[in-house]
Amino acid sequence: MNDMTERKLALSHMWVAFIAFILACFMGEYQVLERSGLIEALDSPTVYFASVSTHGVLMAYVLTTFFIMGFGYYTASTSLKTPVWNKNLAWAGFWLALAGVVIAAVPLLLGLASVLYTFYPPVQAHYAFYIGATLLIVGSWVWCGIMIMMFLQWKEQNPGEIVPLVMFATTMNAMLWLWTSAGVALESLFLILPWAFGWVDTIDVGLARTLFAWTLHPIVYFWLIPAYTAFYSFVPKHAGSYLFSDELARAAFIVLVVFSLPIGFHHLYMDPEQASGWKLLHSVGTFIVSIPTFITGFTVIASLEVAGRLRGGKGLFGWIGTLPWTNTMVLSVILSLLMLIFGGWGGLVNASYAMNAMIHNTAWVPGHFHLIFAGTTVIMYFSIAYYLWPILTKKPIYSNNLALVQLWTWFIGMSIMTTPWHVLGLLGQPRRISSVVYNNLMTLSWEPYELLMIMGGLVLVGSACLFIYLIFKTQFGATTEVYEAEVEYAESYHEVKDLPEYLNDIKLWNKVIAVLMFISFGIPILQFFFLDTYDSSAWGY
Amino acid sequence: MHIDPLEKKWAQIVLAICAFFITIIMIDALFHSVNAPSNVETINSAKLHLSEEFAEDNLGVQIDEKGEITIRMVAGRYSFFPKKITVPAETKLTFRWVSIDVLHGVHIPMTNMSTMIVPGFVAEIETSFPKPGEYPVLCNEYCGLGHDHMWSKIDVVEKDQWQAPQITSKGGDNK
């Protein structure tokens, strides 16, 4: 199969993702420096909040969405062994999303959209920011449509056959993203855009927050699923073994997708506008969605153990040392799981309903999501890139040793940065401040931790630069060597047979999600139309 | 379909862990009233000065005939008003927070006095402070470029040294 277009699609999307990433990394380091107050000349809330807003948008929306789209196009076409359906449409989606990024970037960089990536009304940004963000989402919907089309067409042409796990996961993620983005799309189209254009004077803040909470949790699973897909579909082969259980992997993806949606109120635990019964309901779902992560940890570690033993590892822990630590995919999954264990533990604290009061909106929260997103998730984006770049460019990786150094430094930098960040939260430091001006002794205890965070950030910036250097040199470096390998997906330890249809299709789960969403969001949204609510007018910042 | 016995065991352990956490949260919420601060009560944030309850001379600490203490606070860029209040330690306190402008959050570090203050709603939270001292009251949601400067103080004094303000007739009831 001539897969030139597919390779170009994947590379184009991923380059947009990683360029956004490296720009945002430098902003991150500037922010931690500015915030510490160490260099007086840097002190400027105007620049700081413009930077935080841009950093958040680039990392959370651009890096993720473009990486996921590129990854999806290539894994779909290689696992199903068919070209991407409607390539022109795929390119249209790419350009639409990219146009959205550019349109949003202009007001962000000019300081006209310093409303942070959560853009909570009634603080209002320039309307171009909301238009850009909306276009990015619409562009990503094109990708969702293509993934689901390819899945359905393949099933029609191969009746009774089992959809490859990687494609099953990607399609579940496309369906997840359609459901996820519906919340913020409703908020954007019906509340924010008419208000930003000046067609209406006021906005229902409670409703806007509720709709954003709809999106705010499952979006992180949208980002995480490619990492889990690599855990299941790439890691076992790289370690030299088999996937421990294909069936449970599918079950894990299903529970992850279904239960990540109806639980967004754990972001509103401290909000007045939703009653405690709804919050409790969402907290139960929040614990249920931890189950597939526990299962994933088990299956991946079991696959690694099989590999270690096949390579001669003996005893209870002997298999760990015999793993191929110099394989970037294997190293990254080990580091990723380590960060997942700590980040997941922090997540359970956040999820714990009334206990959330202790850490809500403190520095603990960005500490948590940097560990679990920038750590656990993004380190897998790196190793996926290291695996795919030679295949996509047909050139060998520039240096495997430097890639290993890059992964290790990312892990070390992330540990140095996020540990003090968590501690700062427990010591009461709010997130989202640009400087510490509280005239209170308490703030003295914060200083050493801020210095540590600057160090961690420096290590991370260095590591990020090395990553960009490596993929750039791989693609554009002068080499005559041709790399011929193709993508390989893990094989199952046990042969998969008699797979029930519910583990091979998305239709049933789509209906289950609809019911759960109706139960958990129906009345909480409708209440705003029955209550005597007072809307807010627009405020600058 | 094949599921390894080890995996079955692990799945059961995981379910038990989750059930354990959920049970603790439910017992605390349903039997000990340990809840996140919910209060679906709307108010017109643009007309607080005209409202009975949050009119200027009605803010701060008040005690009613039954001895219940209610503290009414207004959050606005960039402070909490009144800027300094005094409350007794080891006493049940009911805070009622409203915003005059945008979204704010309030947290008194090292305590569970934490809530979002959403324009259009009254945030209500019940708490008590075990230890006397001067505590900072911090805004913990981005509310504008001056957000860093949004903070005030609360003095917590020994219960027997606290002087109750005069019982006022207006606004003392929690409506």
Interface residues (C-beta under 8 A of the other chain):
Chain A: P45 T46 F49 S114 L116 Y120 P121 P122 V123 D204 V205 G206 R209 F244 S245 E247 L248 L268 Y269 M270 D271 P272 E273 Q274 A275 S276 K279 L280 S283 V284 F287 I288 S290 I291 F294 I295 F298 T299 A302 L348 S352 Y353 A354 N356 A357 M358 H360 N361 T362 L427 G428 Q429 P430 R431 R432 I433 S434 S435 V436 V437 Y438 N440 M442 H494 V496 D498 L499 P500 L503 Q527 L531 D532 T533 Y534 D535 S536 S537 W539 G540 Y541
Chain B: M1 H2 I3 D4 L6 E7 W10 A11 V14 L15 I17 C18 F21 I22 I25 M26 D28 A29 V34 N35 A36 P37 S38 N39 V40 E41 T42 I43 N44 S45 A46 D101 V102 L103 G105 H107 P109 M110 N112 M113 S114 T115 M116 I117 V118 P119 G120 F121 V122 A123 E124 P136 L138 C139 N140 E141 Y142 C143 G144 L145 G146 H147 D148 H149 W151
